[in-house]
């Protein structure tokens, strides 16, 4: 498992490891699933996709309804097939919840009545995402610190559980892991914060140079889809609405990307099994993985 914040070098490392071990790659980036979202999700380019077999990239449309439970089922079924031919499979991405679901199983949450879901949705429509953020901060301060606060889908889901149960969303996070047929090796991409933030800013500039604005314009008519409520698109949609300038939109994309990176690290560090490496230390990472494989083989 290769995890880490946005722009930390996960894709490059995954290809290096895939080529070294002859392993396929499974994306665990919940936005790279969508065919229509390419530039803003920093998908692997054509050369990178050709360098190793990839799964869960461009496998969905933004109109498809898809959630982490669907991903868990499909990924586990795929891994069962892949392990018939490969000793190793590489999962890479910054969506910690998706990685957790595959490695540990899904948390069991109470059923949320439709009227409760509708009431939270109405709050979003009437008062905006800030109202959801404020309620979540009171209902579940722990989840508030970890969730992507600009993702209304996740806020609505969490608040629905809080309202329906009267308990914090995080109180339903399971304490025991599901026993899987594979042994995860967790690799966390870590680097100096200033360096990471500089990489994020430069990546945004490159996305804009490569046509992010035009890509966002093609998606603008469907801007209310939950799949499009993500950093890089949401800010440009505001600009297209005429509420903010392009300069402000660009600054917000950079700021929100940096904040998202911070939340990604907070989420991943909840699991002490993640081993931190500099993304440039590929030889040390390969050595560590080989040691883990050897240790597993002797158990």
C-alpha positions as semicolon CSV with decimal commas, in nm:
position;residue;x (nm);y (nm);z (nm)
1;X;0,000;0,000;0,000
2;X;0,145;0,337;-0,103
3;X;-0,029;0,627;0,067
4;X;0,044;0,988;0,129
5;X;-0,071;1,341;0,055
6;X;-0,142;1,481;-0,287
7;X;0,169;1,567;-0,494
8;X;0,399;1,355;-0,276
9;X;0,525;1,129;-0,556
10;X;0,302;0,824;-0,506
11;X;0,245;0,754;-0,875
12;X;0,613;0,758;-0,968
13;X;0,705;0,527;-0,680
14;X;0,421;0,286;-0,758
15;X;0,549;0,241;-1,113
16;X;0,906;0,189;-0,990
17;X;0,786;-0,083;-0,752
18;X;0,552;-0,236;-1,009
19;X;0,836;-0,273;-1,258
20;X;1,077;-0,408;-0,995
21;X;0,835;-0,670;-0,860
22;X;0,638;-0,734;-1,180
23;X;0,322;-0,629;-1,001
24;X;-0,007;-0,470;-1,113
25;X;-0,126;-0,138;-0,969
26;X;-0,468;-0,068;-0,816
27;X;-0,559;0,299;-0,781
28;X;-0,708;0,403;-0,448
29;X;-0,767;0,761;-0,556
30;X;-1,143;0,810;-0,545
31;X;-1,139;1,075;-0,820
32;X;-0,913;0,898;-1,069
33;X;-1,194;0,644;-1,118
34;X;-1,383;0,895;-1,334
35;X;-1,311;0,913;-1,708
36;X;-1,417;1,276;-1,741
37;X;-1,180;1,401;-1,470
38;X;-0,820;1,380;-1,587
39;X;-0,615;1,697;-1,545
40;X;-0,763;1,798;-1,210
41;X;-0,709;1,454;-1,058
42;X;-0,344;1,423;-1,168
43;X;-0,407;1,085;-1,328
44;X;-0,109;0,883;-1,450
45;X;-0,029;0,994;-1,805
46;X;-0,024;0,763;-2,107
47;X;0,342;0,668;-2,058
48;X;0,284;0,591;-1,689
49;X;-0,025;0,383;-1,763
50;X;0,174;0,190;-2,025
51;X;0,463;0,130;-1,784
52;X;0,256;-0,100;-1,561
53;X;-0,090;-0,258;-1,562
54;X;-0,335;-0,025;-1,383
55;X;-0,681;-0,093;-1,243
56;X;-0,948;0,147;-1,118
57;X;-0,841;0,432;-1,345
58;X;-1,104;0,563;-1,590
59;X;-1,339;0,280;-1,494
60;X;-1,640;0,499;-1,411
61;X;-1,838;0,796;-1,538
62;X;-1,915;1,096;-1,316
63;X;-2,283;1,001;-1,353
64;X;-2,227;0,659;-1,192
65;X;-2,327;0,606;-0,832
66;X;-2,028;0,454;-0,656
67;X;-1,909;0,442;-0,298
68;X;-1,636;0,298;-0,082
69;X;-1,839;-0,019;-0,020
70;X;-1,857;-0,083;-0,395
71;X;-1,483;-0,028;-0,421
72;X;-1,410;-0,269;-0,136
73;X;-1,611;-0,549;-0,300
74;X;-1,460;-0,494;-0,646
75;X;-1,103;-0,457;-0,519
76;X;-1,118;-0,771;-0,305
77;X;-1,263;-0,971;-0,596
78;X;-0,992;-0,838;-0,828
79;X;-0,716;-0,916;-0,578
80;X;-0,841;-1,273;-0,549
81;X;-0,784;-1,306;-0,926
82;X;-0,455;-1,116;-0,936
83;X;-0,298;-1,326;-0,661
84;X;-0,344;-1,634;-0,879
85;X;-0,075;-1,493;-1,111
86;X;0,114;-1,243;-0,896
87;X;0,275;-1,262;-0,554
88;X;0,243;-0,886;-0,508
89;X;-0,015;-0,622;-0,598
90;X;0,037;-0,251;-0,539
91;X;-0,242;-0,026;-0,417
92;X;-0,168;0,345;-0,440
93;X;-0,364;0,658;-0,359
94;X;-0,446;0,927;-0,112
95;X;-0,801;0,816;-0,027
96;X;-0,733;0,667;0,314
97;X;-1,088;0,543;0,363
98;X;-1,068;0,334;0,044
99;X;-0,736;0,181;0,147
100;X;-0,870;0,109;0,494
101;X;-1,181;-0,059;0,353
102;X;-0,974;-0,300;0,142
103;X;-0,716;-0,379;0,410
104;X;-0,935;-0,383;0,720
105;X;-1,298;-0,401;0,610
106;X;-1,578;-0,148;0,626
107;X;-1,713;0,007;0,943
108;X;-2,074;-0,081;1,022
109;X;-2,298;0,225;1,047
110;X;-2,665;0,242;1,146
111;X;-2,930;0,283;0,878
112;X;-3,012;0,649;0,815
113;X;-3,379;0,719;0,733
114;X;-3,444;0,895;0,403
115;X;-3,605;1,189;0,579
116;X;-3,287;1,246;0,781
117;X;-3,074;1,237;0,466
118;X;-3,316;1,481;0,304
119;X;-3,299;1,719;0,599
120;X;-2,920;1,734;0,584
121;X;-2,933;1,784;0,207
122;X;-3,181;2,067;0,260
123;X;-2,945;2,232;0,507
124;X;-2,675;2,228;0,241
125;X;-2,906;2,383;-0,017
126;X;-3,042;2,648;0,219
127;X;-2,730;2,755;0,409
128;X;-2,435;2,616;0,218
129;X;-2,152;2,381;0,305
130;X;-2,042;2,606;0,593
131;X;-2,356;2,505;0,785
132;X;-2,267;2,137;0,746
133;X;-1,914;2,205;0,864
134;X;-2,037;2,393;1,172
135;X;-2,281;2,117;1,272
136;X;-2,021;1,844;1,223
137;X;-1,770;2,033;1,438
138;X;-2,019;2,019;1,724
139;X;-2,147;1,666;1,659
140;X;-1,811;1,496;1,599
141;X;-1,498;1,710;1,656
142;X;-1,271;1,412;1,585
143;X;-1,413;1,346;1,239
144;X;-1,423;1,722;1,171
145;X;-1,044;1,728;1,202
146;X;-0,998;1,439;0,957
147;X;-1,264;1,472;0,687
148;X;-1,230;1,670;0,365
149;X;-1,442;1,967;0,470
150;X;-1,501;2,065;0,107
151;X;-1,661;1,730;0,025
152;X;-2,038;1,769;0,088
153;X;-2,105;1,401;0,018
154;X;-1,894;1,294;0,315
155;X;-2,032;1,569;0,539
156;X;-2,390;1,471;0,455
157;X;-2,317;1,104;0,523
158;X;-2,153;1,175;0,859
159;X;-2,422;1,418;0,975
160;X;-2,694;1,174;0,873
161;X;-2,541;0,911;1,099
162;X;-2,499;1,162;1,382
163;X;-2,857;1,282;1,359
164;X;-3,007;0,934;1,321
165;X;-2,809;0,774;1,605
166;X;-2,745;1,062;1,840
167;X;-2,382;0,950;1,847
168;X;-2,059;1,067;1,686
169;X;-1,985;0,930;1,339
170;X;-1,645;0,811;1,460
171;X;-1,805;0,606;1,738
172;X;-1,898;0,350;1,473
173;X;-1,544;0,302;1,345
174;X;-1,477;-0,064;1,402
175;X;-1,221;-0,172;1,657
176;X;-1,131;-0,507;1,500
177;X;-1,000;-0,567;1,150
178;X;-1,142;-0,811;0,898
179;X;-0,902;-1,098;0,831
180;X;-0,782;-1,074;0,471
181;X;-0,601;-1,333;0,260
182;X;-0,315;-1,092;0,198
183;X;-0,068;-0,913;0,422
184;X;-0,055;-0,534;0,369
185;X;0,280;-0,354;0,367
186;X;0,213;0,012;0,436
187;X;0,442;0,272;0,273
188;X;0,376;0,634;0,368
189;X;0,517;0,909;0,147
190;X;0,648;1,178;0,378
191;X;0,847;1,495;0,321
192;X;0,915;1,838;0,463
193;X;0,594;2,042;0,474
194;X;0,740;2,341;0,291
195;X;0,867;2,116;0,013
196;X;0,530;1,942;-0,013
197;X;0,341;2,272;-0,026
198;X;0,576;2,399;-0,296
199;X;0,514;2,081;-0,497
200;X;0,138;2,128;-0,457
201;X;0,154;2,489;-0,576
202;X;0,365;2,395;-0,877
203;X;0,134;2,105;-0,961
204;X;-0,165;2,340;-0,966
205;X;0,023;2,576;-1,199
206;X;0,102;2,282;-1,427
207;X;-0,261;2,167;-1,427
208;X;-0,372;2,513;-1,534
209;X;-0,109;2,517;-1,808
210;X;-0,228;2,175;-1,927
211;X;-0,591;2,285;-1,964
212;X;-0,765;2,247;-1,627
213;X;-0,992;2,546;-1,693
214;X;-1,121;2,401;-2,020
215;X;-1,171;2,060;-1,857
216;X;-1,371;2,221;-1,577
217;X;-1,584;2,409;-1,830
218;X;-1,691;2,081;-1,992
219;X;-1,797;1,952;-1,649
220;X;-1,966;2,273;-1,531
221;X;-2,317;2,177;-1,651
222;X;-2,305;1,880;-1,409
223;X;-2,135;2,069;-1,126
224;X;-2,388;1,951;-0,864
225;X;-2,284;1,584;-0,898
226;X;-2,111;1,461;-0,582
227;X;-1,824;1,325;-0,791
228;X;-1,738;1,682;-0,891
229;X;-1,739;1,827;-0,541
230;X;-1,364;1,820;-0,518
231;X;-1,069;2,055;-0,501
232;X;-0,964;2,195;-0,836
233;X;-1,311;2,185;-0,988
234;X;-1,531;2,335;-0,717
235;X;-1,325;2,657;-0,706
236;X;-1,338;2,699;-1,084
237;X;-1,713;2,639;-1,080
238;X;-1,742;2,933;-0,839
239;X;-1,545;3,143;-1,087
240;X;-1,774;3,035;-1,370
241;X;-2,071;3,132;-1,149
242;X;-1,921;3,481;-1,133
243;X;-1,876;3,483;-0,755
244;X;-1,495;3,492;-0,748
245;X;-1,217;3,600;-0,983
246;X;-0,987;3,360;-1,164
247;X;-0,698;3,479;-0,949
248;X;-0,896;3,401;-0,634
249;X;-1,000;3,062;-0,771
250;X;-0,637;2,966;-0,834
251;X;-0,532;3,074;-0,487
252;X;-0,820;2,877;-0,335
253;X;-0,725;2,564;-0,531
254;X;-0,372;2,588;-0,394
255;X;-0,487;2,661;-0,039
256;X;-0,752;2,388;-0,035
257;X;-0,506;2,138;-0,187
258;X;-0,260;2,212;0,094
259;X;-0,533;2,172;0,354
260;X;-0,644;1,846;0,194
261;X;-0,285;1,717;0,206
262;X;-0,273;1,792;0,578
263;X;-0,597;1,600;0,637
264;X;-0,470;1,307;0,431
265;X;-0,163;1,276;0,653
266;X;-0,374;1,303;0,968
267;X;-0,597;1,021;0,845
268;X;-0,316;0,788;0,741
269;X;-0,115;0,841;1,059
270;X;-0,406;0,699;1,259
271;X;-0,268;0,360;1,160
272;X;0,074;0,304;1,322
273;X;0,159;0,035;1,064
274;X;0,243;0,298;0,803
275;X;0,621;0,318;0,752
276;X;0,732;0,668;0,649
277;X;0,976;0,715;0,361
278;X;1,095;0,997;0,142
279;X;0,945;0,935;-0,205
280;X;1,293;0,962;-0,357
281;X;1,427;0,673;-0,146
282;X;1,313;0,403;-0,388
283;X;1,610;0,173;-0,320
284;X;1,547;0,185;0,057
285;X;1,177;0,126;0,000
286;X;1,244;-0,177;-0,222
287;X;1,482;-0,316;0,040
288;X;1,220;-0,266;0,312
289;X;0,949;-0,438;0,107
290;X;1,178;-0,733;0,032
291;X;1,258;-0,766;0,402
292;X;0,887;-0,765;0,486
293;X;0,819;-1,029;0,223
294;X;1,098;-1,247;0,349
295;X;0,978;-1,209;0,707
296;X;0,624;-1,302;0,606
297;X;0,748;-1,609;0,418
298;X;0,924;-1,742;0,729
299;X;0,625;-1,698;0,961
